[in-house]
Amino acid sequence: MISKNYKKSFKTHTFLFTKITTFDFDSLRPHRHILLAMQYEKNLIQLKEENFNRIKIPDYSVKRQENIVTVDIEFIKGIQLNELTKNDYRQIIFEDLVLRVDVYGKRKTFHDYALKNFIIEDGTKELYYVDLEHYGEKSLIEQIKKFNLRFEN
């Protein structure tokens, strides 16, 4: 099982988070819920192969059954990026997410820059992006607009 261990004196803590996403049936498009679940699963499988340089992605596993996608993801112990810490990581996020081009020359990256999606890990101070469902392809213009909404002072 996926886990990140945190040592504390004479014991070790392991945290795991499970996210279950159910795609709803639509009678006007009866197969859409299955196709959306398959696309979500495919994105998460592709994400496993990606590298975001200084921004880490928690380890995770994904499985799909029909229209239900279950993601077991390691819980990163730390603090959310916030108004006091965002400028410390602003340039890293801009360079490693917004301007990122993947190994296939596409603009596939994370596209929701809400501060709550970033965790600064206790002890290491490494930056993690934790809301994996926001992985996808967006234009550079879209990326910059979304980034500026969150990171302009």
VEXTORVEX-725172 format. One record per atom (N, C-alpha, C): residue in three letters; x, y, z. Coordinates in pm, whole numbers, plus 50000, padded with zeros to 5 digits. Layout:
residues N
alaXYZ...
//
This chain:
residues 153
met500844988250000met500005000050000met500885012550000ile500385022949943ile501095035649936ile501115041950074ser502265046350116ser502315053050245ser503565061550256lys503455072050331lys504585080550364lys504695079750516asn505865076350564asn506065074450707asn506645087050770tyr506115090450885tyr506605101650963tyr507025096451100lys508315097551130lys508865092951257lys508605103351365lys508205098551481lys507995107251596lys508445099651719ser509565103451773ser510205096951887ser510255081851868phe509475074251940phe509555059651936phe508495053151847lys507855061051762lys506805055351678lys506825061651540thr506175055051446thr506075059851308thr504595060951272his504235072251213his502865074351166his502825072851015thr501795066250967thr501565064750824thr500165069850794phe500045078650695phe498765084450659phe498405080750515leu497155077550495leu496655074250361leu495295080650345phe495075086450230phe493825093350198phe493185086150081thr491885083450089thr491175077049979thr490145086749923lys490195088549792lys489225097249724lys488445088649626ile487135088349642ile486275080649553ile485445090449471thr485575089549339thr484845098349249thr483855089949170thr482585093649178thr481535086649104thr480995096048998phe481065091748874phe480555099648763phe479085096148742asp478245106248747asp476795104348746asp476275100548608phe475245092148610phe474555087948488phe473755099648431asp473785100948299asp473025111248228asp472185104248122ser470855104648139ser469975097348047ser470055102547903leu470455115047886leu470605120547750leu471875115347682arg472865111747763arg474125106247711arg474475094147798pro473855082747769pro473905071247860pro475285065147885his476265067647800his477595061747821his478605072047871arg478165084247884arg479075095147921arg479755092748056his479025087748155his479605085748289his480755075748286ile480645065548202ile481725055648189ile482915061848117leu482645069348011leu483725075747935leu484485085948021leu483755093648102leu484415103248191leu485285096248294ala484785085348350ala485575077648446ala486825071848380met486685066948260met487835061448187met488875072348159gln488425084348122gln489335095448094gln490065099748220tyr489345100448331tyr489945104048459tyr491015093848498glu490685081048485glu491645070448515glu492875071648425lys492645073948296lys493755075148200lys494665086948237asn494075098348272asn494865109948314asn495735106748434leu495145099748533leu495905096348653leu497025086448623ile496795077348531ile497845067948491ile498965075448419gln498615084748331gln499625092748261gln500405101448358leu499705106948457leu500355115648556leu501495108448628lys501355095348648lys502415087548714lys503755088848644glu503725091248512glu504955091948433glu505555106048429glu504885115648485glu505315129648474glu506245133748587asn507005144348561asn507905150248658asn507685165348656phe507485171048772phe507225185348782phe508365192648851asn509565187348834asn510785193448883asn510745195549034arg510605207749082arg510665210549226arg509335208549297ile508295205949223ile506975203449283ile506735188549281lys506465183249398lys506285168749413lys504805165249403ile504565152849364ile503225147149359ile503205135549457pro502215134849544pro502165123449636pro502035110349559asp502565099749614asp502405086649552asp500935082749563tyr500445075149466tyr499045071149467tyr498845058849380ser497705052649400ser497255041849311ser495845045249267val495475040049152val494155043049097val493515030249045lys492215028949067lys491485017849009lys490095022748973arg489535016948868arg488225020848819arg487345008648810gln486105010348850gln485075000148830gln483875007448772glu483635004948643glu482555011748572glu482735026848580asn481835033848650asn481865048448658asn482455053648790ile483095044948866ile483655048648995ile485185047248990val485855058149024val487325058249027val487755060349172thr488585051149221thr489105051949357thr490595054749351val490995065049424val492395068849429val492845068149575asp493845059649602asp494495059249732asp495765067449720ile495865077749801ile496965087349787ile497635089549922glu498955090449920glu499645093050045glu499295107050094phe499035108050221phe498705120650285phe500005127650320ile500135140050275ile501355147750302ile501105156350425lys501865153850528lys501715161350653lys502455174550639gly501725185350657gly502335198450644gly501295209350652ile501625220850595ile500685231950594ile500345235650451gln499115240550434gln498705245250302gln499455258150270leu499735259950144leu500265272650099leu499235283250139asn499685294950180asn498755305150224asn499295318950185glu498575329250223glu498955342850187glu500335346550241leu500745340850351leu502045344050410leu503195336450343thr502905324650286thr503965316250229thr503975315850076lys502905320750012lys502795318949867lys503925325549788asn504435336949835asn505515343549761asn506825335949767asp507005327649869asp508205319349879asp508255308849768tyr507085304849718tyr506995294049620tyr506455298849485arg506155311649475arg505535317249354arg506325314049227gln507605316949228gln508435315049108gln508545300149071ile508665291649171ile508745277249147ile507465272349079ile506315276649129ile505035272549071ile504905277848929phe505295290248908phe505215296048774phe506095288248676glu507325285648713glu508255278848622glu507905264148603asp507565257048712asp507415242448705asp506005237648674leu505005246348687leu503635242448649leu503115250748532val503115263848546val502505272448444val503235271448311leu504545272648314leu505325272648189leu505705258648141arg505275248648212arg505665234748185arg505135229648051val506005222647982val505635215047864val506035200647894asp505115191047871asp505425177247907asp506355170747805val506695158347828val507665151347745val507205149547601tyr505905151247576tyr505365149947440tyr505175163547373gly505625174247439gly505505187547382gly504135193747402lys503335187947491lys501995193247517lys502005201347646arg500945208847667arg500825217347786arg499985210347891lys500335198147923lys499585190548022lys500215192548159thr499445198648247thr499935202048380thr498735204048472phe498955209048591phe497855212148682phe497345226048651his496055227948659his495485240748617his494585247348720asp494645242748844asp493935249648951asp494985253849054tyr495195266949064tyr496255272049150tyr495745276849286ala494615271349329ala494115274649464ala495205270949564leu495435279549659leu496505277349756leu496325264249832lys495065260149855lys494795247849929lys495275235349856asn495575236349727asn496065224949650asn497555222349668phe498225231349738phe499665230249761phe499915228049910ile500745218149940ile501125215150078ile502645216350090ile503085223550193ile504505224350226ile504745213750333glu505515203550298glu505705192150388glu506505196050512asp506015191350627asp506735193250753asp508135187250740gly509085194250793gly510455189050797gly511235191650671thr510725187450555thr511485188850430thr511265202350363lys510115208550389lys509685221050324lys509495219250173glu509415206650127glu509145204149985glu507695207749956leu507465212649834leu506125216649792leu505465205249716tyr504255201649758tyr503465191149694tyr502205197149635tyr501815192149518tyr500495195149461tyr499635182949489val498485184949556val497775173349609val496405170449547asp495845179449468asp494525176849410asp494695172049266leu494885159149251leu495305153349123leu494255154349012glu493005156849046glu491985157248942glu492125169548852his492955179048891his493135191148810his494275189948709tyr494685177848681tyr495735175248582tyr495085174448444gly495575182248351gly495035181948216gly495735192048127glu495225193248008glu495845201947908glu495105215347901lys495855226147912lys495325239847901lys496325248247822ser495825258747760ser496715267747685ser497565275947781leu498665281047732leu499535289447814leu498785301847863ile497985307747777ile497215319647815ile496275316447931glu495565305147922glu494675300948031glu495465298848161gln496625292348148gln497445289448266gln497885302448335ile498365311848257ile498855324548314ile497705332148381lys496535332548317lys495385339448378lys495025333248512lys494945319948517lys494585313148641lys495655315348749phe496905314848709phe498005317248803phe497925331448860asn497745341248773asn497695355148817asn496525357948911leu495415351148891leu494285352848982leu494635349249125arg495485339149142arg495845334349276arg497105340649333phe498035344649244phe499365348449293phe499715363149275glu498835371049215glu499135385349211glu498905390949350asn499745399949389asn499635405549526asn498565416149537
//
